[in-house]
Amino acid sequence: MKALINDFSLSALVAGFIATVISYAGPLVIIFQAAESAGMSHAVLSSWVWAISIGSAVLGIVLSLRYRVPIIIAWSAPGSALLVSLLPQISLNEAVGAYIVASLIIFLVGISGAFDRIISKLPAAIAAGMLAGILFSFGTGLFVSLQSRPFLVLAMFATYLLVKRLLPRYAVMAVLLVGCTIAFATGDLRQEALVIGLAVPVWISPEFTLSAALNIALPLVMVALTGQFVPGMAVLRGAGYQTPASPIIASSALGSLLLAPFACHGLNLAAITAAICTGREAHEDPSKRYVAGVVGGLAYLLLGLFGATLVSLFTAFPKELIAALAGLALFGAIAGALASAMAEPDDREAALITFLVTASGMSFLGLSAAFWGLMFGLAAHFLLGSRRAKQAPRTAAASAQEAVR
């Protein structure tokens, strides 16, 4: 505690707080969309917010203090996006069972140290294509919401572009503030829905089914490992921190496992918000930036306790505001996923197939688009890869003959 006090700085405090606020301003919106699509009660939604907040808080504080590194833990935004289309098709008990299965798989990956080996064998373009397909509907949802509330959505969109150019770190926060101000000024904010109250955890008994495991657990594992832990570790490595990946992955999975019966769908290493705490803005001395991780955890803890208030706050907003905010908050993630999917020429077709199948939202044999996108993409990867492998020797031989002539 004495070392923490000595290393404390205002810049680290601000960085940790901003990282947490951005997490709530962006990725939390997707959870509310998932809850709305599933017809989830406010009590269960409040429990969900409580679980992911408390889990992120405890893990972030403990890991930051343990490794003296600004480790930011957050809930899986791509996983939340996946649930928007899947939760209406299965029961909440089955979903919780799938969360537990996914957490167990990730935990085993973490303690076995197989993370780097698995990621090296999984085509990055396929994983990125699936992630882009999952997030695609949120980007289009922004412009669909323009039909019913053009002034609100256009103002939020213009704010995003302007602040993104001038102060990119605060773009999502600015969009949230502008959207809330307009909703309040035009009378679209339902103030009667606002309540002040603490979150109360709700126990949900898990139910294990093969369908839920394939439709939810497998895609959750994929997006957690490739869409969260890979970029999250890249942020840490880029900032010069050589913290081992295995304990972070295992700890996050264990926290997810314990909180799954309270509706927690998964806790991961953050990437975008983590970059705020690992840079020079947090502190000139890299060894003292861990304070930002601790502050971020404390902010999660405080906001998570008032989960009922957060639920009522987002419920009071018009749905178009939530849809626009979610779309704008995920612009960077969508762009990054599409760029990664198309980056490798040899896997471009396979990645495109993965993206199109996943984005279609189709369902076949009771299995979701994300699952089939992964299967079709991997099939295309191996079939097209074997074709190129056969063509390569012929091309080399032909070149040799021409050289002789």
C-alpha positions in Angstrom: 0.0 0.0 0.0 2.9 2.4 0.8 4.4 1.8 -2.6 1.1 2.5 -4.3 0.8 5.8 -2.4 4.3 6.8 -3.3 3.8 5.9 -7.0 0.4 7.6 -7.2 0.0 10.4 -9.7 -2.8 12.6 -11.1 -2.1 11.5 -14.6 -2.5 7.8 -13.7 -5.7 8.6 -11.9 -7.1 10.4 -14.9 -6.0 7.7 -17.3 -7.5 4.9 -15.3 -10.8 6.8 -14.8 -11.1 7.6 -18.5 -10.4 4.0 -19.5 -13.3 2.9 -17.3 -15.7 5.5 -18.4 -15.0 4.7 -22.1 -15.7 1.0 -21.3 -19.1 1.9 -20.0 -19.8 4.5 -22.7 -19.1 2.0 -25.5 -19.1 -1.8 -24.9 -21.7 -1.6 -22.1 -24.2 -0.4 -24.7 -24.0 -3.7 -26.6 -25.0 -5.6 -23.4 -28.1 -3.5 -23.2 -28.9 -4.3 -26.8 -28.4 -8.0 -26.1 -30.6 -7.9 -23.0 -33.3 -6.0 -24.9 -33.3 -8.6 -27.8 -33.6 -11.4 -25.3 -36.4 -9.7 -23.3 -34.3 -9.8 -20.2 -35.7 -8.5 -16.9 -34.1 -5.4 -15.3 -33.1 -7.6 -12.3 -31.1 -10.0 -14.5 -29.6 -7.2 -16.5 -28.5 -5.4 -13.3 -26.9 -8.7 -12.1 -25.1 -9.0 -15.5 -23.7 -5.4 -15.1 -22.8 -6.1 -11.5 -20.9 -9.3 -12.4 -18.8 -8.0 -15.3 -18.0 -4.8 -13.3 -17.0 -6.5 -10.1 -15.0 -9.2 -12.0 -13.2 -6.5 -14.0 -12.5 -4.5 -10.8 -11.1 -7.3 -8.7 -9.0 -8.8 -11.5 -7.7 -5.5 -12.7 -6.6 -4.4 -9.2 -5.1 -7.7 -8.2 -3.2 -8.3 -11.5 -1.9 -4.7 -11.6 -0.6 -4.9 -8.1 0.9 -8.4 -8.6 2.8 -7.6 -11.8 3.2 -3.8 -11.3 1.8 -3.4 -14.8 -1.3 -1.5 -15.9 -3.5 -4.5 -16.6 -7.1 -3.5 -17.6 -9.7 -6.3 -17.5 -13.0 -5.8 -19.2 -15.9 -7.8 -20.6 -15.8 -9.1 -24.1 -17.4 -6.6 -26.4 -17.4 -9.0 -29.5 -18.9 -11.6 -27.2 -21.6 -9.2 -26.2 -22.3 -8.5 -29.9 -22.5 -12.2 -30.6 -25.2 -12.6 -27.9 -27.5 -10.0 -29.5 -28.6 -12.4 -32.1 -28.2 -15.7 -30.1 -29.8 -15.0 -26.8 -33.3 -14.8 -28.2 -32.9 -18.3 -29.6 -32.0 -20.1 -26.3 -32.8 -19.9 -22.7 -30.8 -17.9 -20.2 -29.9 -21.1 -18.3 -28.4 -22.6 -21.5 -26.5 -19.4 -22.1 -25.0 -19.6 -18.6 -24.0 -23.2 -19.3 -22.3 -22.1 -22.4 -20.5 -19.3 -20.5 -19.1 -21.9 -18.1 -18.0 -24.2 -20.9 -16.2 -21.3 -22.6 -14.5 -20.2 -19.4 -13.3 -23.7 -18.7 -11.8 -24.0 -22.2 -10.0 -20.6 -21.9 -8.8 -21.5 -18.4 -7.3 -24.7 -19.7 -5.6 -22.8 -22.5 -4.2 -20.4 -19.9 -2.8 -22.9 -17.4 -1.4 -25.1 -20.2 0.6 -22.3 -21.7 -0.9 -23.2 -25.1 -2.1 -19.7 -26.0 0.8 -18.8 -28.3 0.8 -22.2 -30.0 -3.0 -22.1 -30.6 -2.9 -18.6 -32.0 0.0 -19.4 -34.3 -2.0 -22.3 -35.9 -5.3 -20.4 -36.2 -5.4 -18.3 -39.4 -5.6 -14.7 -38.3 -7.6 -13.7 -41.3 -10.3 -16.2 -40.5 -10.6 -15.1 -36.9 -10.7 -11.4 -38.0 -13.3 -12.2 -40.6 -15.6 -13.8 -38.0 -15.1 -10.9 -35.7 -15.9 -8.4 -38.5 -19.1 -10.3 -39.3 -20.2 -10.3 -35.7 -19.7 -6.6 -35.4 -21.1 -5.7 -38.9 -24.7 -5.3 -37.9 -23.8 -2.7 -35.3 -22.1 -0.5 -37.9 -25.1 -0.7 -40.2 -27.5 -0.2 -37.2 -26.1 3.3 -36.8 -27.4 4.3 -40.2 -30.6 2.4 -39.9 -31.4 4.4 -36.8 -31.0 7.6 -38.9 -34.4 6.9 -40.4 -36.4 7.5 -37.2 -34.2 10.2 -35.4 -32.1 11.9 -38.1 -31.2 15.0 -36.0 -30.0 13.0 -33.0 -28.0 10.4 -35.1 -26.5 13.0 -37.5 -25.4 15.2 -34.5 -23.7 12.2 -32.9 -22.1 11.1 -36.1 -20.8 14.7 -36.8 -19.5 14.9 -33.2 -17.6 11.6 -33.7 -15.9 12.7 -36.8 -14.9 16.1 -35.4 -13.6 14.9 -32.1 -12.0 11.9 -33.7 -9.8 14.3 -35.7 -9.0 16.7 -32.8 -9.0 14.5 -29.7 -9.5 10.9 -30.9 -9.2 9.4 -27.4 -12.4 11.2 -26.3 -14.5 10.7 -29.4 -16.9 8.1 -27.9 -17.2 10.1 -24.6 -18.1 13.2 -26.6 -20.7 11.3 -28.7 -22.3 10.1 -25.5 -22.4 13.6 -24.0 -23.9 15.1 -27.2 -26.4 12.3 -27.5 -27.6 12.6 -23.9 -27.8 16.4 -24.1 -29.9 16.3 -27.3 -32.2 13.6 -25.8 -32.7 15.6 -22.7 -33.3 18.9 -24.6 -35.8 17.3 -27.0 -37.7 15.5 -24.2 -36.7 12.0 -25.5 -35.1 11.0 -22.2 -37.7 9.2 -20.1 -36.8 10.6 -16.7 -39.5 8.6 -14.9 -37.4 5.4 -15.7 -34.4 6.7 -13.7 -33.8 5.1 -10.3 -31.0 5.2 -7.7 -30.2 1.8 -6.4 -27.5 -0.9 -5.8 -27.2 -3.9 -7.9 -28.5 -7.2 -6.5 -26.8 -10.4 -7.9 -29.3 -12.9 -9.4 -28.4 -16.6 -9.5 -29.1 -18.4 -12.8 -28.8 -22.2 -12.7 -26.7 -23.4 -15.7 -28.1 -25.8 -18.2 -25.7 -27.6 -20.5 -26.7 -28.4 -24.1 -24.6 -29.2 -27.2 -26.4 -26.6 -29.2 -25.5 -23.8 -26.8 -21.9 -25.1 -26.6 -21.5 -25.0 -30.3 -23.4 -21.7 -30.9 -22.2 -19.7 -28.0 -19.2 -21.3 -26.2 -17.0 -22.0 -29.2 -17.5 -18.5 -30.8 -16.9 -16.9 -27.3 -13.6 -18.8 -27.0 -12.6 -17.7 -30.5 -13.3 -14.0 -30.0 -11.8 -14.0 -26.5 -8.5 -15.5 -27.6 -8.2 -13.8 -31.0 -10.2 -10.6 -30.5 -9.3 -9.7 -26.9 -6.2 -11.5 -25.5 -4.1 -11.2 -28.7 -4.5 -7.4 -29.1 -4.4 -7.0 -25.3 -1.0 -8.7 -25.0 0.2 -6.8 -28.1 -0.6 -3.5 -26.3 1.4 -4.6 -23.2 4.3 -5.8 -25.4 4.2 -2.6 -27.4 4.5 -0.6 -24.2 7.6 -2.6 -23.2 5.9 -4.9 -20.6 6.9 -8.6 -20.8 4.2 -9.9 -18.4 3.5 -13.6 -19.2 0.1 -14.2 -20.9 -0.8 -17.5 -19.2 -1.6 -16.1 -15.7 -3.6 -13.3 -17.1 -5.7 -15.6 -19.3 -6.1 -18.2 -16.5 -7.1 -15.6 -14.0 -9.6 -13.9 -16.3 -11.2 -17.3 -17.2 -11.4 -18.2 -13.5 -13.2 -15.0 -12.7 -15.5 -15.5 -15.6 -16.3 -19.0 -14.4 -17.1 -17.9 -10.9 -19.4 -15.1 -12.1 -21.1 -17.0 -14.9 -24.1 -18.0 -12.8 -24.8 -14.3 -12.3 -24.9 -13.7 -16.1 -21.2 -12.8 -16.7 -20.5 -13.8 -20.3 -16.7 -13.4 -20.1 -13.9 -11.3 -18.8 -10.9 -10.5 -21.0 -7.7 -8.5 -21.2 -8.7 -5.1 -22.6 -6.9 -3.6 -25.6 -8.2 -0.3 -26.7 -8.8 1.1 -23.2 -5.6 -0.5 -21.9 -3.6 1.6 -24.4 -4.7 4.7 -22.5 -3.1 3.3 -19.3 0.1 1.9 -20.8 1.1 5.1 -22.6 3.2 8.1 -21.5 -0.1 10.0 -20.8 -0.5 7.8 -17.7 3.0 8.5 -16.4 6.4 9.2 -17.8 7.9 6.3 -15.8 6.6 2.9 -17.1 7.1 1.3 -13.7 4.5 3.7 -12.1 1.8 3.3 -14.7 0.3 0.3 -12.9 -1.5 2.9 -10.7 -3.8 3.6 -13.6 -4.8 -0.1 -13.6 -5.6 0.0 -9.9 -7.6 3.2 -10.3 -9.5 1.7 -13.2 -10.4 -1.3 -11.1 -11.6 0.9 -8.3 -13.8 2.9 -10.7 -15.3 -0.4 -12.0 -16.0 -1.4 -8.4 -17.9 1.8 -7.6 -19.9 1.9 -10.8 -20.6 -1.9 -10.6 -22.2 -1.5 -7.2 -24.7 0.9 -8.6 -25.6 -1.5 -11.5 -29.4 -0.8 -11.0 -28.8 2.9 -11.6 -26.8 2.2 -14.7 -29.5 -0.1 -16.1 -32.2 2.6 -15.5 -30.0 5.3 -17.0 -29.6 3.4 -20.3 -33.2 2.3 -20.3 -34.3 5.9 -20.2 -32.5 6.7 -23.4 -34.1 6.3 -26.8 -33.1 3.1 -28.6 -31.7 5.1 -31.5 -29.2 6.8 -29.2 -28.1 3.4 -27.9 -27.8 2.0 -31.5 -25.9 5.0 -32.7 -23.5 5.0 -29.8 -22.8 1.2 -30.1 -22.1 1.6 -33.9 -19.8 4.5 -33.4 -18.0 2.9 -30.4 -17.3 -0.1 -32.6 -16.1 1.7 -35.7 -12.4 1.1 -34.8 -13.0 -2.5 -34.0 -14.8 -3.1 -37.3 -12.2 -1.3 -39.3 -9.4 -3.2 -37.6 -11.1 -6.6 -38.1 -11.8 -5.9 -41.8 -8.2 -4.7 -42.3 -6.8 -7.9 -40.7 -9.2 -10.1 -42.6 -8.0 -8.7 -46.0 -4.4 -8.3 -45.1 -3.2 -11.7 -46.1 -3.7 -12.2 -49.9 -3.6 -16.1 -49.7 -6.4 -16.1 -47.1 -8.4 -13.2 -48.5 -11.1 -15.4 -50.1 -11.5 -17.6 -47.0 -11.7 -14.5 -44.8 -14.3 -13.0 -47.1 -16.4 -16.2 -46.9 -16.1 -16.2 -43.1 -17.2 -12.5 -43.0 -20.2 -12.9 -45.3 -21.5 -16.0 -43.6 -21.2 -14.5 -40.2 -22.6 -11.2 -41.2 -25.6 -12.9 -42.9 -27.1 -13.9 -39.6 -28.2 -17.2 -41.1 -29.0 -20.3 -39.1 -28.6 -23.9 -40.3 -29.2 -27.1 -38.4 -29.8 -25.1 -35.3 -26.3 -23.6 -35.4 -25.5 -19.9 -35.6 -23.9 -17.8 -38.3 -20.8 -17.3 -36.3 -20.2 -21.1 -36.0 -20.9 -21.6 -39.7 -18.7 -18.7 -40.7 -15.8 -20.3 -38.8 -16.5 -23.7 -40.4 -16.9 -22.4 -44.0 -13.8 -20.1 -43.6 -11.6 -22.9 -42.3 -12.8 -25.2 -45.1 -12.0 -22.6 -47.7 -8.6 -21.9 -46.0 -7.5 -25.6 -46.2 -8.9 -26.3 -49.6 -7.5 -23.2 -51.3 -4.3 -23.6 -49.4 -3.8 -27.2 -50.6 -4.5 -26.0 -54.2 -1.8 -23.4 -53.9 0.6 -25.9 -52.4 0.1 -28.2 -55.5 0.5 -25.3 -57.9 3.7 -24.0 -56.4 6.0 -26.9 -57.5 4.6 -26.7 -61.0 5.3 -23.0 -61.2 8.8 -23.5 -59.9 9.5 -26.3 -62.4 8.2 -24.2 -65.3 10.4 -21.3 -64.3 13.4 -23.6 -64.2 12.7 -25.0 -67.7 12.3 -21.5 -69.0 15.6 -20.5 -67.5 17.3 -23.5 -69.2 15.9 -22.5 -72.6 
